[in-house]
Amino acid sequence: MNFGTLLLADITAFDWQRLWLSADMPASFMLEIAFRCLVMFLLTIGALRISGKRGVRQLSLFEFALILVLGSAAGDATIYHDTPLLHAVVVFVVIIALYVLFNFLTDKYPRIERALEGEPELIVVEGEIDLPAFSKASLTAQELFGQLRQMQVEHLGQVRRLYIEATGEISVFLFEPKHERPGLPIWPELYKHPLHEVPHAGPHACHACATVRGLPAGPVPPQCPRCGRADGWLPVCSTPRVA
Protein backbone atom coordinates (compact mmCIF):
# COMPACT_ATOMS: atom_id res chain seq x y z
CA MET A 1 0.00 0.00 0.00
CA ASN A 2 1.49 3.31 -1.05
CA PHE A 3 1.43 6.63 0.81
CA GLY A 4 -1.46 7.98 -1.28
CA THR A 5 -3.61 4.97 -0.42
CA LEU A 6 -2.85 5.43 3.28
CA LEU A 7 -3.95 9.07 3.12
CA LEU A 8 -7.22 8.13 1.43
CA ALA A 9 -7.83 5.41 4.00
CA ASP A 10 -7.47 7.96 6.81
CA ILE A 11 -10.25 10.17 5.41
CA THR A 12 -13.64 9.80 7.06
CA ALA A 13 -16.64 10.81 4.98
CA PHE A 14 -18.66 13.71 6.41
CA ASP A 15 -16.06 14.48 9.06
CA TRP A 16 -17.62 17.77 10.15
CA GLN A 17 -14.46 19.02 11.83
CA ARG A 18 -12.49 18.39 8.63
CA LEU A 19 -15.24 20.00 6.53
CA TRP A 20 -15.31 23.21 8.55
CA LEU A 21 -11.78 23.51 9.94
CA SER A 22 -8.35 22.53 8.60
CA ALA A 23 -6.13 20.34 10.75
CA ASP A 24 -3.10 22.09 9.23
CA MET A 25 -4.09 25.59 10.32
CA PRO A 26 -5.47 27.05 13.55
CA ALA A 27 -8.98 28.48 13.76
CA SER A 28 -7.44 31.96 14.14
CA PHE A 29 -6.28 31.71 10.48
CA MET A 30 -9.85 32.63 9.53
CA LEU A 31 -9.09 36.17 10.70
CA GLU A 32 -6.20 36.27 8.25
CA ILE A 33 -8.52 34.99 5.51
CA ALA A 34 -10.90 37.87 6.28
CA PHE A 35 -7.99 40.32 5.99
CA ARG A 36 -6.84 38.72 2.73
CA CYS A 37 -10.39 39.03 1.35
CA LEU A 38 -10.45 42.72 2.18
CA VAL A 39 -7.09 43.37 0.52
CA MET A 40 -7.91 41.39 -2.65
CA PHE A 41 -11.38 42.93 -2.86
CA LEU A 42 -9.90 46.43 -2.79
CA LEU A 43 -7.27 45.47 -5.38
CA THR A 44 -9.93 43.98 -7.65
CA ILE A 45 -12.14 47.08 -7.38
CA GLY A 46 -9.12 49.24 -8.22
CA ALA A 47 -8.28 47.08 -11.24
CA LEU A 48 -11.85 47.26 -12.53
CA ARG A 49 -11.88 51.03 -12.11
CA ILE A 50 -8.76 51.23 -14.27
CA SER A 51 -10.05 48.83 -16.93
CA GLY A 52 -13.43 50.59 -17.17
CA LYS A 53 -17.05 49.73 -16.49
CA ARG A 54 -18.41 47.19 -18.94
CA GLY A 55 -20.91 44.38 -18.91
CA VAL A 56 -19.79 40.80 -19.52
CA ARG A 57 -20.98 40.77 -23.15
CA GLN A 58 -19.09 44.03 -23.76
CA LEU A 59 -15.72 42.64 -22.68
CA SER A 60 -13.09 42.18 -25.35
CA LEU A 61 -11.05 38.97 -25.46
CA PHE A 62 -8.13 40.75 -23.79
CA GLU A 63 -10.36 42.17 -21.04
CA PHE A 64 -11.97 38.78 -20.44
CA ALA A 65 -8.51 37.19 -20.09
CA LEU A 66 -7.56 40.01 -17.70
CA ILE A 67 -10.56 39.23 -15.47
CA LEU A 68 -9.74 35.51 -15.45
CA VAL A 69 -6.10 36.05 -14.46
CA LEU A 70 -6.95 38.61 -11.80
CA GLY A 71 -9.70 36.39 -10.43
CA SER A 72 -7.31 33.46 -10.13
CA ALA A 73 -4.67 35.59 -8.40
CA ALA A 74 -7.23 37.09 -6.03
CA GLY A 75 -8.73 33.70 -5.19
CA ASP A 76 -5.39 32.05 -4.42
CA ALA A 77 -4.20 34.94 -2.27
CA THR A 78 -7.52 34.98 -0.41
CA ILE A 79 -7.55 31.45 1.03
CA TYR A 80 -4.10 29.86 0.61
CA HIS A 81 -1.78 30.53 3.53
CA ASP A 82 1.32 29.86 1.45
CA THR A 83 0.48 32.54 -1.14
CA PRO A 84 1.95 35.87 0.00
CA LEU A 85 -0.17 38.93 -0.67
CA LEU A 86 2.82 40.66 -2.27
CA HIS A 87 2.86 38.00 -5.00
CA ALA A 88 -0.76 38.75 -5.83
CA VAL A 89 -0.04 42.48 -5.84
CA VAL A 90 2.76 41.91 -8.39
CA VAL A 91 0.31 39.95 -10.60
CA PHE A 92 -2.21 42.79 -10.43
CA VAL A 93 0.40 45.45 -11.24
CA VAL A 94 1.82 43.51 -14.22
CA ILE A 95 -1.60 42.62 -15.68
CA ILE A 96 -2.93 46.18 -15.37
CA ALA A 97 0.30 47.52 -16.90
CA LEU A 98 -0.17 45.12 -19.82
CA TYR A 99 -3.78 46.28 -20.18
CA VAL A 100 -2.73 49.93 -20.33
CA LEU A 101 0.02 49.07 -22.85
CA PHE A 102 -2.44 47.05 -24.94
CA ASN A 103 -4.90 49.96 -25.08
CA PHE A 104 -2.10 52.32 -26.11
CA LEU A 105 -0.92 50.01 -28.89
CA THR A 106 -4.41 49.31 -30.23
CA ASP A 107 -5.19 53.05 -30.33
CA LYS A 108 -1.97 53.74 -32.22
CA TYR A 109 -1.98 50.62 -34.41
CA PRO A 110 -5.57 49.52 -35.28
CA ARG A 111 -4.25 46.41 -37.05
CA ILE A 112 -3.21 44.98 -33.68
CA GLU A 113 -6.76 45.34 -32.38
CA ARG A 114 -8.24 43.74 -35.51
CA ALA A 115 -5.79 40.84 -35.27
CA LEU A 116 -6.49 40.15 -31.60
CA GLU A 117 -10.15 41.12 -31.22
CA GLY A 118 -11.57 40.48 -34.68
CA GLU A 119 -13.90 42.71 -36.67
CA PRO A 120 -17.67 43.18 -36.85
CA GLU A 121 -19.36 40.69 -39.17
CA LEU A 122 -22.27 41.75 -41.38
CA ILE A 123 -24.73 38.87 -41.00
CA VAL A 124 -28.09 40.05 -42.35
CA VAL A 125 -28.39 42.29 -45.42
CA GLU A 126 -31.79 43.48 -46.61
CA GLY A 127 -33.56 40.68 -44.77
CA GLU A 128 -31.29 37.87 -46.05
CA ILE A 129 -28.62 35.96 -44.10
CA ASP A 130 -25.03 35.92 -45.33
CA LEU A 131 -24.32 32.26 -44.54
CA PRO A 132 -20.50 32.35 -45.07
CA ALA A 133 -20.24 35.29 -42.63
CA PHE A 134 -22.73 33.74 -40.20
CA SER A 135 -20.75 30.48 -40.11
CA LYS A 136 -17.82 32.44 -38.59
CA ALA A 137 -19.99 33.84 -35.80
CA SER A 138 -20.21 32.38 -32.31
CA LEU A 139 -24.03 32.48 -32.31
CA THR A 140 -26.53 29.90 -33.49
CA ALA A 141 -29.60 30.91 -35.47
CA GLN A 142 -31.81 30.34 -32.45
CA GLU A 143 -29.60 32.58 -30.26
CA LEU A 144 -29.56 35.28 -32.90
CA PHE A 145 -33.31 35.17 -33.44
CA GLY A 146 -33.85 35.16 -29.67
CA GLN A 147 -32.05 38.50 -29.41
CA LEU A 148 -34.08 39.88 -32.30
CA ARG A 149 -37.34 38.80 -30.66
CA GLN A 150 -36.37 40.82 -27.59
CA MET A 151 -36.33 43.84 -29.93
CA GLN A 152 -39.89 43.05 -31.04
CA VAL A 153 -38.69 41.77 -34.43
CA GLU A 154 -41.01 39.10 -35.88
CA HIS A 155 -39.36 38.37 -39.21
CA LEU A 156 -36.16 39.18 -41.09
CA GLY A 157 -38.01 41.33 -43.60
CA GLN A 158 -37.93 44.02 -40.89
CA VAL A 159 -34.11 43.93 -40.67
CA ARG A 160 -32.03 46.13 -42.98
CA ARG A 161 -28.59 45.40 -41.49
CA LEU A 162 -27.42 43.18 -38.63
CA TYR A 163 -23.84 43.06 -37.38
CA ILE A 164 -22.22 40.78 -34.85
CA GLU A 165 -19.67 42.96 -33.10
CA ALA A 166 -16.23 41.80 -31.97
CA THR A 167 -17.59 41.66 -28.40
CA GLY A 168 -20.35 39.20 -29.41
CA GLU A 169 -23.15 41.74 -29.20
CA ILE A 170 -25.44 42.39 -32.14
CA SER A 171 -26.17 45.75 -33.73
CA VAL A 172 -29.44 45.95 -35.65
CA PHE A 173 -30.67 48.53 -38.14
CA LEU A 174 -34.34 48.17 -39.02
CA PHE A 175 -36.32 49.24 -42.05
CA GLU A 176 -38.78 52.07 -41.68
CA PRO A 177 -42.29 50.56 -41.56
CA LYS A 178 -43.11 51.68 -45.11
CA HIS A 179 -40.00 49.92 -46.46
CA GLU A 180 -40.44 46.59 -44.66
CA ARG A 181 -40.83 43.51 -46.82
CA PRO A 182 -42.07 39.94 -46.27
CA GLY A 183 -39.39 37.81 -44.65
CA LEU A 184 -38.43 34.66 -42.77
CA PRO A 185 -40.50 34.33 -39.57
CA ILE A 186 -38.36 33.89 -36.45
CA TRP A 187 -40.98 32.70 -33.99
CA PRO A 188 -39.70 29.36 -32.60
CA GLU A 189 -42.99 27.53 -33.17
CA LEU A 190 -42.77 28.43 -36.87
CA TYR A 191 -39.02 28.35 -37.50
CA LYS A 192 -38.62 24.82 -36.11
CA HIS A 193 -40.93 23.34 -38.75
CA PRO A 194 -39.63 24.03 -42.27
CA LEU A 195 -41.73 22.74 -45.16
CA HIS A 196 -40.45 20.35 -47.81
CA GLU A 197 -43.75 20.45 -49.66
CA VAL A 198 -45.73 23.63 -50.19
CA PRO A 199 -49.48 23.24 -49.63
CA HIS A 200 -50.38 26.60 -51.19
CA ALA A 201 -48.55 28.62 -53.81
CA GLY A 202 -47.07 31.90 -52.66
CA PRO A 203 -43.92 33.61 -51.37
CA HIS A 204 -41.75 31.47 -49.10
CA ALA A 205 -38.43 32.10 -47.33
CA CYS A 206 -35.47 29.71 -47.36
CA HIS A 207 -35.02 28.23 -43.90
CA ALA A 208 -31.22 28.62 -44.18
CA CYS A 209 -30.55 32.01 -45.80
CA ALA A 210 -34.00 33.68 -45.61
CA THR A 211 -34.13 34.58 -49.30
CA VAL A 212 -37.74 34.94 -50.49
CA ARG A 213 -39.04 33.18 -53.58
CA GLY A 214 -42.49 32.59 -55.01
CA LEU A 215 -43.09 28.83 -54.94
CA PRO A 216 -45.87 26.82 -56.59
CA ALA A 217 -47.81 24.25 -54.63
CA GLY A 218 -46.08 20.90 -54.39
CA PRO A 219 -42.56 19.72 -53.57
CA VAL A 220 -40.09 22.49 -52.87
CA PRO A 221 -36.95 22.96 -55.01
CA PRO A 222 -34.21 20.45 -54.10
CA GLN A 223 -31.86 23.35 -53.33
CA CYS A 224 -32.22 27.02 -52.58
CA PRO A 225 -31.17 28.98 -55.68
CA ARG A 226 -29.29 31.49 -53.51
CA CYS A 227 -27.43 29.42 -50.91
CA GLY A 228 -27.62 25.91 -52.35
CA ARG A 229 -29.00 24.47 -49.09
CA ALA A 230 -31.95 22.08 -48.89
CA ASP A 231 -33.15 22.94 -45.38
CA GLY A 232 -36.74 23.60 -46.44
CA TRP A 233 -38.92 26.69 -46.75
CA LEU A 234 -41.36 28.66 -44.60
CA PRO A 235 -44.30 30.86 -45.59
CA VAL A 236 -43.17 34.46 -45.29
CA CYS A 237 -44.39 36.80 -42.58
CA SER A 238 -45.38 40.34 -43.49
CA THR A 239 -46.54 41.65 -40.10
CA PRO A 240 -45.47 45.30 -39.64
CA ARG A 241 -43.24 45.94 -36.68
CA VAL A 242 -44.76 47.65 -33.66
CA ALA A 243 -42.10 49.03 -31.30
C-alpha angles and dihedrals in degrees: 000000000000129000093261091055091050091053092051091048090055093057116099116204115242093010096170094198090053091045094053104028133033118234088212096059134043122247089249088069086079088073089057089049089054090051092047090051091053093049095046092044091055091046091050092049089050092050092050091049089055095046093048137244112291137147121244094259090051095057117111120225090259092050092048090052089048091055092048094051094045091047092053092048092047093048095050093047091048101060110012113089093201094057109088116218090230090064090055091047090054090052091051093048094048095045094047090047089052090049092052091046091048092052091049093050095045091050091051098037111033091185089070091056092047091049095050103032103029127224135274113276121218103224107165123038121182092339096312128107120237097220098191090053093042091053088063093054125097093228130089121223091254092052092048094048090046090060091047092051089056086060090054092254112151102178140009092249085080093058120088098174133000124185130187105215125218088256092058095253121125126234115203130195114191132204119250108256093254091055098047117119135197111280149163111305113234100195106124094229089057102034094053092062111059117181124238092182123042114223095193130026116248145095115325133179125228109249091222107041102012095232111155122230134168107245129191121229114277135047115358122240112282089238136019108255091222106043103015092232124134099207095127135251138269131207107258123251119224101178110142115240118254112196 
